[in-house]
Amino acid sequence: MLVIPRRISHQESRPREPNARKAAARIHRLHGEGIAVSEARGSIRLEGEAASYGEKVAAGWTAAGFGFKGVVNDIVVAGVAEERLESPAVSDGLLEGAYFDVVVIGGGVIGSAIARELSRWDLSIALLEKECDVAVHTSSRNDGMIHDGFAAKPGTKKAAYNVRGNRLWEPLCAELGVDFKRPGSLVLFRSPWSAALYPVLADRARRNGVDGWELWSRSRVAAEEPNVVADQHGGFFLPSAGVLSPYKATVALAESAMMNGVRVVLNSCVTGLDMDGGSIARVLTNRGACRAGVVVNAAGNWADVVAGMAGDRFFSLHQRRGTDAILDASTASSQRHILGMPDFLRMHSRTKGGGLVPTVEGNVLVGPTASESPGREDYATRPGELAELEKHIRINGELSMSQVITYFSGVRPCTYEEDFIVEKSDRVANLVHVAGIQSPGLASAPAIAEDAARMAVEIASGFTATRPRSGWRPDGPASPEPRRLSPDGRNALIERNPAYGRIVCRCEEVSEGEIVDAVRSSLPATSLDAIKRRTRAGMGRCHGGFCTPRVMEILARESGVPLWAVTKKGPGSELCVGPTKGARS
Ligand SMILES: Cc1cc2nc3c(=O)[nH]c(=O)nc-3n(C[C@H](O)[C@H](O)[C@H](O)COP(=O)(O)OP(=O)(O)OC[C@H]3O[C@@H](n4cnc5c(N)ncnc54)[C@H](O)[C@@H]3O)c2cc1C
């Protein structure tokens, strides 16, 4: 969403010489003498105790300003337990003894995009994901916005990857058959004072290389967006901002990678890395240990833990939660652009302005919020966060909280420098880190993937011949969507296969045929959420109230499991407890 910098006038930050003495003095002054500060392999390390997570994170931010390679924040917080990586219960030895030229850890949008880029090369590649599907974590819990690139701090990796990624997404979506729209983003001015900042905003957009921007007068805003509240003072329009479905895009990237030879292994959690000298020799998982020529760490909120498995924990991640509300699809026509009305007086480089995003499917997304909060996978929503979203809804006079059909939260994995890490490891010869991919990570994904894949291929060229894969295909598998067809096209499809005529999800008009396709696809949907990500069944106004039992039946039938074994999101989330008298198996 709209991100507004803390200072309106930005100086690109100059790298500083690491200075542990100065860092310690400042940390002690601001955060107390109890925090031990040391230098470890080029990074700054903090130890001690903090009363709250906010204090721990604040100390990490302070440490980030002293020119070290990274901040390793080992401060413990009273009452907050160290989180443990949990492996799925599968232990079938599937990966035992296998060899891959490249192993990518993490099936979010970043790992899936990297796997697809790597698939252009004639290498053996595995994408290991601990969950029962791709896009289970942050990559399905975001706003789906392909940011223009204006908001990122000039000179950062975030800024460069965002602008490059923004240009790459549209052609990539065309290849993958994923919807992409470019509504543009309108940053509304709430006062004449904010409107006067236009030259500064334009300068920042220019420095980041953003593709186009315009100053819109009050009357232009009123003409383009008649439902926007009257007390606006014009706006800063960024036409390059786009939207897509982040989970559909991630699934499509993974499927495209599979079509080009990548082995996507779900339910496979990397639990350790066996080292041989300065290289990773074996990747240990719950499904056995495999050998790997190169390892790419794209583990999202666990990337610092994975780095630690290789003895290369030069950074720590802190978690920034974000909550969004989804409005009913009937709101779609109430605005044309992505809208936000930030308060420039409260702007901050680390927090999002938030706003109203018309999604590619026709809903309006409200949010996200931003708050530092422990919990790498804590997706509970809090009443206070929802209340916070109301301020955005007020921008558009046609919207109200009564149109909210559901809400969700996600967790951004952030470094203390608040920038991405996309680099070969300094210490481990065959490791590439792609970490700290907070927002705008979705927007940046295709550009990050190009660079990370290039780095992995460079390492691989040291032990194998690297040549392009012959017959590489840019597209992904396509299955028909009857609701998008003309009446004649739909009739012809139903004649060929009547399952496309049996509507299961009435809100989103999803047919049985589409659900069957999702279960039978190359990356099969094995849970209700996985069906949702592929077909949208259950994502409409009733939010699965009507279609859930029917989808469960189809899933059970097609996967050959009893109804009570069907899960919402993998083992442990079964919807039924077992058969009752006379139940069908
Ligand atoms: C509320 C919110 C809104 C956002 N909005 C936007 C937006 O509009 N635009 C934008 O550009 N960005 C946005 N972002 C940021 C964007 O969602 C992330 O940058 C992006 O999804 C990160 O992708 P990822 O693949 O790195 O992480 P993830 O999607 O979390 O993927 C990492 C994967 O690694 C797996 N994994 C972890 N450890 C292991 C292990 N040991 N073994 C095997 N697998 C492992 C996890 O299960 C996970 O699936 C938003 C984020 C949030 C929270």
The ligand as an SDF file (V2000), in Angstrom:
LIG
                    3D

 53 58  0  0  0  0  0  0  0  0999 V2000
   -0.3950   -7.2540    5.4050 C   0  0  0  0  0  0  0  0  0  0  0  0
    0.6440   -7.2760    4.3070 C   0  0  0  0  0  0  0  0  0  0  0  0
    0.4090   -6.5860    3.1270 C   0  0  0  0  0  0  0  0  0  0  0  0
    1.3670   -6.5890    2.1210 C   0  0  0  0  0  0  0  0  0  0  0  0
    1.0810   -5.9770    0.9420 N   0  0  0  0  0  0  0  0  0  0  0  0
    1.9730   -6.0200   -0.0600 C   0  0  0  0  0  0  0  0  0  0  0  0
    1.6560   -5.4340   -1.3160 C   0  0  0  0  0  0  0  0  0  0  0  0
    0.5360   -4.9570   -1.5440 O   0  0  0  0  0  0  0  0  0  0  0  0
    2.6170   -5.4310   -2.2730 N   0  0  0  0  0  0  0  0  0  0  0  0
    3.8590   -5.9680   -2.0610 C   0  0  0  0  0  0  0  0  0  0  0  0
    4.6940   -5.8720   -2.9510 O   0  0  0  0  0  0  0  0  0  0  0  0
    4.1590   -6.6020   -0.9110 N   0  0  0  0  0  0  0  0  0  0  0  0
    3.2450   -6.6480    0.0880 C   0  0  0  0  0  0  0  0  0  0  0  0
    3.5250   -7.2950    1.2510 N   0  0  0  0  0  0  0  0  0  0  0  0
    4.8020   -8.0170    1.3670 C   0  0  0  0  0  0  0  0  0  0  0  0
    4.7640   -9.3700    0.6270 C   0  0  0  0  0  0  0  0  0  0  0  0
    3.6100  -10.0860    0.9830 O   0  0  0  0  0  0  0  0  0  0  0  0
    6.0120  -10.1680    0.9970 C   0  0  0  0  0  0  0  0  0  0  0  0
    7.1360   -9.3800    0.7190 O   0  0  0  0  0  0  0  0  0  0  0  0
    6.1290  -11.4650    0.2130 C   0  0  0  0  0  0  0  0  0  0  0  0
    4.9430  -12.2020    0.2230 O   0  0  0  0  0  0  0  0  0  0  0  0
    7.2710  -12.3030    0.8040 C   0  0  0  0  0  0  0  0  0  0  0  0
    7.3200  -13.5260    0.1170 O   0  0  0  0  0  0  0  0  0  0  0  0
    8.2620  -14.6910    0.6070 P   0  0  0  0  0  0  0  0  0  0  0  0
    8.1970  -15.7410   -0.4310 O   0  0  0  0  0  0  0  0  0  0  0  0
    9.5910  -14.1400    0.9490 O   0  0  0  0  0  0  0  0  0  0  0  0
    7.6420  -15.1660    2.0030 O   0  0  0  0  0  0  0  0  0  0  0  0
    6.5250  -16.2670    2.3350 P   0  0  0  0  0  0  0  0  0  0  0  0
    5.3310  -16.1190    1.4940 O   0  0  0  0  0  0  0  0  0  0  0  0
    6.3190  -16.2330    3.8010 O   0  0  0  0  0  0  0  0  0  0  0  0
    7.2110  -17.6240    1.9150 O   0  0  0  0  0  0  0  0  0  0  0  0
    8.2370  -18.2220    2.6530 C   0  0  0  0  0  0  0  0  0  0  0  0
    7.9390  -19.7080    2.6940 C   0  0  0  0  0  0  0  0  0  0  0  0
    9.0390  -20.3990    3.2590 O   0  0  0  0  0  0  0  0  0  0  0  0
    8.5240  -21.5190    3.9440 C   0  0  0  0  0  0  0  0  0  0  0  0
    9.5340  -21.9570    4.8920 N   0  0  0  0  0  0  0  0  0  0  0  0
   10.0290  -21.2750    5.9370 C   0  0  0  0  0  0  0  0  0  0  0  0
   10.9570  -21.9940    6.5780 N   0  0  0  0  0  0  0  0  0  0  0  0
   11.0570  -23.1710    5.9070 C   0  0  0  0  0  0  0  0  0  0  0  0
   11.8430  -24.3300    6.1080 C   0  0  0  0  0  0  0  0  0  0  0  0
   12.7210  -24.4170    7.1100 N   0  0  0  0  0  0  0  0  0  0  0  0
   11.6840  -25.3590    5.2540 N   0  0  0  0  0  0  0  0  0  0  0  0
   10.7990  -25.2720    4.2390 C   0  0  0  0  0  0  0  0  0  0  0  0
   10.0290  -24.2020    4.0070 N   0  0  0  0  0  0  0  0  0  0  0  0
   10.1590  -23.1540    4.8330 C   0  0  0  0  0  0  0  0  0  0  0  0
    7.2730  -20.9770    4.6140 C   0  0  0  0  0  0  0  0  0  0  0  0
    6.3870  -22.0080    4.9720 O   0  0  0  0  0  0  0  0  0  0  0  0
    6.7360  -20.0490    3.5400 C   0  0  0  0  0  0  0  0  0  0  0  0
    5.7650  -20.6750    2.7350 O   0  0  0  0  0  0  0  0  0  0  0  0
    2.5970   -7.3000    2.2890 C   0  0  0  0  0  0  0  0  0  0  0  0
    2.8180   -8.0170    3.4640 C   0  0  0  0  0  0  0  0  0  0  0  0
    1.8570   -8.0110    4.4660 C   0  0  0  0  0  0  0  0  0  0  0  0
    2.0890   -8.8070    5.7170 C   0  0  0  0  0  0  0  0  0  0  0  0
  1  2  1  0
  2  3  1  0
  2 52  2  0
  3  4  2  0
  4  5  1  0
  4 50  1  0
  5  6  2  0
  6  7  1  0
  6 13  1  0
  7  8  2  0
  7  9  1  0
  9 10  1  0
 10 11  2  0
 10 12  1  0
 12 13  2  0
 13 14  1  0
 14 15  1  0
 14 50  1  0
 15 16  1  0
 16 17  1  0
 16 18  1  0
 18 19  1  0
 18 20  1  0
 20 21  1  0
 20 22  1  0
 22 23  1  0
 23 24  1  0
 24 25  2  0
 24 26  1  0
 24 27  1  0
 27 28  1  0
 28 29  2  0
 28 30  1  0
 28 31  1  0
 31 32  1  0
 32 33  1  0
 33 34  1  0
 33 48  1  0
 34 35  1  0
 35 36  1  0
 35 46  1  0
 36 37  1  0
 36 45  1  0
 37 38  2  0
 38 39  1  0
 39 40  1  0
 39 45  2  0
 40 41  1  0
 40 42  2  0
 42 43  1  0
 43 44  2  0
 44 45  1  0
 46 47  1  0
 46 48  1  0
 48 49  1  0
 50 51  2  0
 51 52  1  0
 52 53  1  0
M  END
$$$$
